Amino acid sequence: PGQRKALLVRDRGCVKCGAHAGRCQGHHLAHWSQGGPTDLDNGCLLCTSCHDDVHHHGWDIIMGFDRHPWLIPPASIDPKRQPIPSFHRRSMRLDDTAA
């Protein structure tokens, strides 16, 4: 329960589309079945549709130096696969200094 609350505070909703946190599930960046830990640095909130995009449509998520999730679009959307900040942090760039 504590980790869920921390995800709610940090992500505020789906990191890809901004859907309300009540519609979101926790997502492991490195899947737990492959040794990924269940902790804040390995998790983010995704709604069902965006969770499907990550698992089946080429989207990736990385944890930035700022300890916030960044989305990597599939090459079909962005051939350079440039990182995109999570929905509620879209005004930032990956090289911005953390506040």
Wavefront OBJ file of the C-alpha trace (Angstrom):
o trace
v 0.000 0.000 0.000
v 2.865 2.425 0.738
v 4.402 1.930 -2.690
v 1.030 2.486 -4.390
v 0.649 5.774 -2.494
v 4.168 6.829 -3.517
v 3.361 6.054 -7.181
v 0.169 8.111 -6.892
v 2.081 11.086 -5.516
v 4.899 10.878 -8.063
v 2.998 9.935 -11.245
v -0.430 11.511 -10.492
v -2.015 9.180 -13.073
v -1.070 7.307 -16.223
v 2.441 8.351 -17.214
v 1.573 8.010 -20.920
v -1.885 9.586 -21.321
v -2.636 11.205 -17.956
v -5.690 9.058 -17.140
v -6.893 9.398 -13.552
v -4.856 7.366 -11.072
v -7.964 5.401 -10.072
v -7.982 3.868 -13.568
v -4.306 2.872 -13.406
v -2.308 -0.223 -12.544
v 1.243 -0.509 -11.352
v 3.727 -1.489 -14.066
v 7.191 -2.972 -13.482
v 9.786 -1.408 -15.816
v 11.898 -4.555 -15.458
v 9.318 -7.321 -15.047
v 9.325 -9.021 -11.646
v 9.436 -12.477 -13.278
v 12.810 -11.487 -14.752
v 14.206 -10.306 -11.427
v 12.864 -6.752 -11.466
v 12.215 -5.462 -7.946
v 8.859 -4.198 -6.761
v 9.902 -0.714 -5.748
v 9.360 2.915 -6.708
v 12.407 3.072 -9.001
v 11.121 0.115 -11.020
v 7.470 1.066 -11.267
v 5.007 3.523 -12.731
v 1.270 3.936 -13.210
v -0.359 3.016 -16.531
v -4.015 2.839 -17.544
v -5.150 -0.403 -19.189
v -4.833 0.938 -22.739
v -1.344 2.377 -22.235
v -0.261 -0.756 -20.367
v -1.235 -2.684 -23.508
v 0.821 -0.241 -25.653
v 3.889 -0.930 -23.512
v 3.490 -4.705 -23.543
v 2.341 -5.193 -27.146
v 2.962 -2.103 -29.309
v 6.628 -1.210 -28.939
v 6.550 1.451 -26.232
v 9.270 1.282 -23.576
v 9.656 3.084 -20.267
v 12.913 4.001 -18.571
v 13.569 5.619 -15.229
v 15.303 8.966 -15.713
v 18.095 10.369 -13.586
v 15.355 12.456 -11.953
v 13.716 9.218 -10.682
v 10.659 9.793 -12.878
v 9.494 7.553 -15.734
v 10.250 8.532 -19.353
v 8.503 6.940 -22.335
v 10.338 5.702 -25.425
v 8.002 5.585 -28.441
v 8.287 2.827 -31.021
v 10.351 3.559 -34.135
v 7.136 3.716 -36.175
v 6.185 6.862 -34.235
v 9.658 8.327 -33.702
v 12.510 6.751 -35.693
v 15.019 8.280 -33.229
v 13.040 6.927 -30.237
v 13.628 10.110 -28.245
v 12.534 9.883 -24.574
v 9.303 11.685 -23.656
v 8.711 12.726 -20.039
v 5.726 11.287 -18.220
v 2.400 13.009 -18.883
v 2.489 15.390 -15.924
v 6.116 16.399 -16.632
v 5.918 17.094 -20.395
v 7.576 20.517 -20.109
v 10.858 18.849 -19.036
v 13.681 17.340 -21.093
v 15.806 14.357 -20.070
v 18.847 16.627 -19.698
v 17.115 19.165 -17.412
v 18.443 19.258 -13.884
v 16.157 17.810 -11.245
v 14.369 20.345 -9.108
l 1 2 3 4 5 6 7 8 9 10 11 12 13 14 15 16 17 18 19 20 21 22 23 24 25 26 27 28 29 30 31 32 33 34 35 36 37 38 39 40 41 42 43 44 45 46 47 48 49 50 51 52 53 54 55 56 57 58 59 60 61 62 63 64 65 66 67 68 69 70 71 72 73 74 75 76 77 78 79 80 81 82 83 84 85 86 87 88 89 90 91 92 93 94 95 96 97 98 99
